[in-house]
Structures are given as C-alpha cells and as structure tokens.
Amino acid sequence: MSYVTAAHDGAAGARSALTLDVEQRLGDFSLSASLALPASGVTALFGPSGSGKTSLLRMIAGLDAPHRGAIRLGDETLVDTARGIRVPPHRRHLGVVFQEPRLFPHYRVRGNLAYGMRGAGHERFDAVVELLGLGALLERFPATLSGGEARRVAIGRALVSEPRLLLMDEPLTGLDGARKQELLDYIARLAGDIDIPIVYVSHDPDELTAIADHLVLLEQGRVVADGPLDALLQRFELTERLGGFDAATLVTATVEDHEPHYALSQLRLADGQRLTLPAVDAVPGTRLRLRIPVREVALALGEPGAISYRNRLHATVEEIGPSQPGQAAVELRLRLGEKWGGEQMLRARLTRKSLDEMGLEPGMPVVALVRSVAFDTRHS
C-alpha cells in the first residue's frame, strides 16, 4: 500500500532540538546512544522489540535516568551525570503520550484536557480541540470513548500543556484497522500543523513511512543508523535491517491540478516530471509526500507505445544492489530539467533474468512506469 501525506521539512533544519549522549544498564541489557535530533518534524525510533526504543524515550522524558551522559533540549541541560544535573519530569515541559491513554476516569474529556493546561491556555485549548476533532467529545467520560478517541484526547492533553517536545510511545498499539487508520490520519495532520518536534516510537514501518521525516534505527541497545528517512531507505546495506521499509520509496510532489471527471489529480515532482494519482483532497500548490511501492514500478529502455501505465518517469540507473534470491533492487535517479533544483530517487525491484536481458548498468537511461492505481491516498 502507498500513502500520500503532507510534506514538511522537519529533517532539513540545521539546528538540533534535542542532543543526547547516554549510557544505561538494565540487568543484562545495555543502551548506548549519541544523537542530535532535528528541531521540527517527526523523528522515529525504530527497531525490533528489546532494541532500546522505549528505554531511550523514558530517559528523555525523565522517567528513567542514564548511568552516564547528558541530555540537552535546545540550550537547556536536562541531564548531566558528571555535573549532578537531573531536571524532574514535570519541569521539562514535555508532552508524553503512552500506549495507554491514562485518562482520569472521573473527569469528562474537557476536564482531562484542562488538567494539562499551563497558565492562560484557553486559546491553545480551542486550537487543539479543533485540530484533533474533539469538539463533540468534550462532555463525555473516558469510559464512553473508543480506543482511537481516547488516544486523541491523550494527545490533546499533552498539547495543551504547551510542550517544547512531544514524545509518543507506540500510540497506535492495540487499535483495530479502522481506528488505527483514523488516529494515524490525525497524527499525520498534527505533524504538519504544530511547530514542535515529535519523537515517535514504533515497530511498524507503515506507520513511520506515513509520518516520519527522520529515522533512528536501533538494534540491541545501539544506534545502527540515523538520518532523513528517505535517505536511509536508499542505503542498500540497511535493506535487511529496515524490514518492511525497503518495499517502498518516498518522493515529494506538488499538487498542480485535478480532473474531477476522471477522479484524478496531477502532481509535479521536483524535477518537473508529472504524476497522475487517484484524486487527492488537497488544493493546488500543496506539497505531498508519496509512498511508491517497489512492486508497482516497472522499467523500460525507452518510451513504450500504447500502455495502461499513466506515469512514465525518465530516470537514470544509479545503483544495482541485492534484494532477494533471483531478484535485484535498482536505484534510479530522476532526471533533472534545467530549471529544477534538487534531486529525487526511486527504487524498483526486478528479477535477475529481466535485469540481464535488459542489460541494465549504472548510468543507463530508463523509463520508470508506475500505475496510477498504485497510489492510495492519506488525507493530510
């Protein structure tokens, strides 16, 4: 499945919101991490169970302490073991959303939200209620809410406290398909609308592909890689470690026009080439992030004749790497027009036989074919 989400520039900022260099021992498990995370957008902590994701999040929140090291948020030191500094959780001004909503059962939704407010937060309150669609829930008690509604309230309570950083620990765990999709849509919209960084823990590649800008890959308590998500997806040496991530490519495009008669939308890539997608609910000029499954990308050595593929992207073979037995991953660089800056990559997966018969080698021009129906849309 592919997703379309609002594009934001969180990973591109030069300054860091959070820097840390910590070590922690928990029985036989040891965690060691040194990171500088972006000042906006969503940073995802990803890895198998037991890799240290939640342990790292709890240290940032102040719920656990490192045995050695320092954590800084902007210019403020939250932890420095060498200097004996450890700011308590309630003074860090962070928003924390756990797997369970942890709402006060004897308060209505309005009371749960107000509990998190600091100072004169009524304007913030109204904005959060509108952002998360909580208006119809304000007079209800937590026991009457669905799982997705309760977690939206928990996110809202964290936001009305005006946090400097939002920490989310597996917020979709345990939700069924429809409720999980609903909440993921809200979180994707949230990531584009608020001006604070989010650190998001999950083991689900589909979740993170939909919302993350920056990825930290953890294994056995160590940072294997970190960087912009789209850049890490192009690294062949990480393919096996990234699990389901390697099944798709992320590209950014701008909405140009809609064809209501055919229920289609026209988008423009950074290199000036165009894509046709099923209609997206976005006005022209909106930048979207597209998830293109590698299984939906075919390659041709030249422009094909009459064919049902609506999208034909001119590209250059950048690299050919391993994938699965009998298959090969092909990394493509989309060809730039003279007036377009930047570059974007695309990945395809071919059988070894097709690769050999086409004689593909780095530097060769090709046409990447992507079916219009390959794109499923996610509202931003």
N, C-alpha and C positions, 0 to 999 in steps of 0.2 A: 504494500500500500504506500502511496505517496501523499505528502502533506503540503499544503500551502499555508504559510504563516506570515504575519507582518515582519518585515525585516527591520532589525535595529542594529546599532553599531557598537554594542557593548564591548566586544572583544577588541575593537580598534583603538580604544582610548589609550593614551600613552601613560597616564598616571595609574597608580595602583590603589584600590580601596583597602585591600587587606594584604598584609605581608606576614608571613609566619615561618619560623624555623624551629621545629619542636621535635621532641622525642618523648615517647611514653611507653611504659611496660605494664602489661596486664597479664599476669601469670606467665605462660609460655609465649604470649603474643607481644611483639614489639612493633611500635609505629614510629616511623621517622619521615618527616615531610618538610620540605623547604619550598615555599610557593610565594608568588606575587600575583594576586588576582585582580582582574580588571575593575575599574571604578563604576561600571554600569553594565547592564545586561545580565544574562544568566550564566553562571559558572556551574557546571555539572560535575559532581563527584561520582565516578562510575567505576565499578569493579565487582568481582564476584562476592558472595557472602563471606564475611570474615576478612575482607581486604583492608578494613580500617575506615570506611566512609563515615559511618555514624560516630565513631570514636573521634575523628577529626572535627566533625560538626559540633560535638558536645564540648570539645576544648575551646572552640571559637565562641560558643555560647556562654562559657564559664561554668558549665555543669560538671566538668572534669578539669583537672589541671595536668599539664605536662610535667614530666620529671625533670626535663631540661628544655630551655629555649625561651622564645619570645613571640608574642603576637601583637601586631600593631594595626589599628584601624585608622587610616589617614595619618594624622600627626600624633594620635594618642596611643600610648602604650597600654595595652590591656593586661598583658602578662610579660614579666621578665624575671625568670627564676634567679638570675645572677644578682639582680637588684632587689629581690624580695617583693616585687610588684605583682598583685593579682586583684584586678578590679572585679568586684562581685557581679553576678549576672544582672541584677536589677539596675545597676549603674552603667551598664554597657550600652543601653538604648538600642538593643537589637530586637527584631521581631523573630519569633521562633514558632514554626508550625510542625507539630509532630505527626506520626502516623495516625494517632487517635486525636480527635478534636479537643478533648479535655475541656468541654464547656461546663459552666456552672449549671447544674440541672434545675435549681430553684430560681434562676434568673431567666427572663424572656430573652430573645435574641437581642433586643435593644439594650438590655442591661448587660449582657455579655460583651457587646461591642463597647459600651460606655466604660466598662471596667478597665479597658486598655487605654483610655484617653489620658493624655497629659495636658494640663493647662487648658487654654481656650481652644478646644479641638472640635468645635461644632461644625465649622466649615469642612474640616478634614473628614468628620463623621459622614456628612451628607455626600461628599465626593466618593468615599469608599463604598457606601451603600449603593450608589448609582453604578459604580464600576463593577461591583460583584453581583448586581441584581438582587439585593437583599431587601428591597422595599416591602415586598409582600410577606416577608418572614418576620418583621420586627416584633410583632406581638405574640409570636409563637414560642413555646417552650422547646428546649432541645430534644425532648423525648418524642416530639411530633415531626422532627426533621428527618429527611432521608440522609444517607451517608454522605452524598455529594453536597447537600445543602449544609449539613453540619460542618463540613470541612471548609466551605466557603465562608461560613461565619467565623471559623477559627482563623482563617487568613485575614478576614476583615478586622478581627480583634487585634491581630498583630500589626496591621497597617495603621489603625487609628492612633496607635501609640507613637507615631512619627519615628519609626526606627531609622537608623543610619544604614542598616544592613538587614536583609530578610533571609533567614535560614529555613529551609524546608526539607524535612526528613521523610522521604517516601510518602508524600501526601496522598497518593492515589492507591496505595496498597489496600487490597480487600474490596475495592469497588467493582461492581459488575461493568460490563462493556459500555452500556448507555450512560451510566452515571460517571464512569471514568472518563468517557469522551467529553461529557458536559464540563466536568471540572478542568480537564486539560485545556479545553477551549478558553475557559475563564483565566487560567494561569498564563496561557499564551497571550491573551489580551492584556493581562496585568503586566507582563514583562515588557510590553511595548509602551505602556502608558505611565508607569511610575518611574521616578528618577532616582532610584536607589538600586544598588547591586543586589542580586539574588544568588545565594549558594544553594544548590538543589541536589539532593541525594537520591539516586535511583539506580536500579539494576536493569531497567527496561530501556533498550535502545530506541524504541519507537517514541517513548515519552521525550527522551532527551533530544532526539532529532527534531522534534516539533518545536522545542522551546529554547534549547541551549545555544549560546554563542561560543562559549569557551568550555573545554573539556579537560578534566584531570583524571587520568587513568591510574587506578591504584591496584596493586597486587601484593598480597602478603605483607601489608603494612609499609609498602614503599611506593613512591611515585614513579611510575614507568614512563609517563609522558604527560605533558600538559601544553595547551596552546589552543588557538582558534579551532573550533570543531571541524570546519570544512577542510582546514589544512591537515589535521590528523587523519581524516578519512582518506586522504590521498597517499598516505605513507604505507607502502606495501608491507614493510616489516611489522606493522601493527595490525595487519588484517586479522590474523587468528586471535589476537588478544582483544580486539574490539568486538568480537562476537557478531551480533546481527547488524552492527553499524555498516559493515562493508557492503551490504546489499543495496546501498543507495548512494547517490551523490547529491549534495546540496548546491544549488545555484541561486543567484539573486536576479530578479527581473522586475520591471516596472510595468504597471498596467497602462496600456495605450488606448484600448477601445473595446467595445462589447458588440456582439452580433446577437441581439435578442431573438431573431427569427430562428437561429440555429442553436441558441443557448450556449454560445461560445464566447470566450474572451481572448483578446490579443494582448500579448505581453512582449516587451523588448528586453533582451539581455544586455549586459554591459558592453558587449562587443557589437551591438547594433542589430544582431540577428533576432528574429521573432519566433515566438512560440504561440501555438493555439491550444487553449485549455477549455475544459467544460467551464461554463460561466462561474466567475468568482464574484463575491459580494464586496467589491472594492472600487472606488472611484478612480478614473484615470489619474496617473501620477503617483499612485500608491506603490511603494516598493514591497515586494513579496519575496519570501524565501520558498523555493520549490525543492521538493524531495523527489528525485527521479530514480526509481528502482533500476538497478543494472540489468535486470532481466527484460526491461522494456526498451532497451537501447540496442538497435541493430546497426551494422556498419555496411557501407557500400563504397566502392572505389571511385564512383562518380555519381552524378545526378541520375537517379532512377527514372524510369518512364512513369506510366500510369500506375499509381500505387496508393493504398489507403492511408499510409502514414502521412499525417498532416505536417509534422515537424521534421525539417531537414536542416541540420546544423552542420556547417562547414567547420572542420576541425583538423588538427594535426596530431598524429600519434606521438605522444610524449614518452611513454614508457610501457613496456610489456612485462608483467610480473606474474608470479604463480597465483593460482586460485584454488582449484580443486582438481583431483585426478581427471585428466582428459580435458581440462578447461584452462583458460588463461584470462587474467584480468588485463584490460587495455586502458591505459590512462590517456585521455585526449585533452589537448589544449584548444579551446575555442578560438578561431582565427579572428584577429582584431581588425576592425576597419580603421581607416586613417584618423578619424575624429574621435575614436572611443579610447578612453584610458582604462588601465587595469586589465585584468585577465580572469578567466574562469576555466575551471577544469570540469571534465565529465568522465565518468568511468563506464565501460562496457565489459561484458563477460562473454567470451566466445569459446566454442570448442577448439581444441588444439588442431583438429582437422581443418576447420574454417580458417584459422589463423595461418596455417601453412598454405592452403590453397589460395588465399588472398595475397600471400607473400608480405604480410604486414611487418613493417620495421619502423623504429623511431624516425621521425622526420617526414613520414609519408602523409600526404593529404588524404582525407577520407570525408565521407558524409555520414553523420550520425542520424539515424532515423528513430524518432520517438513518437509512439502513438498518442493522439490527443486523449484517448480514454485512459491512458496510463496514469493520469493525474486525478487524485481525489483531493477535494478542497477542504481546508480547515479555516473557519472564519477567524479573522484577526481581531 
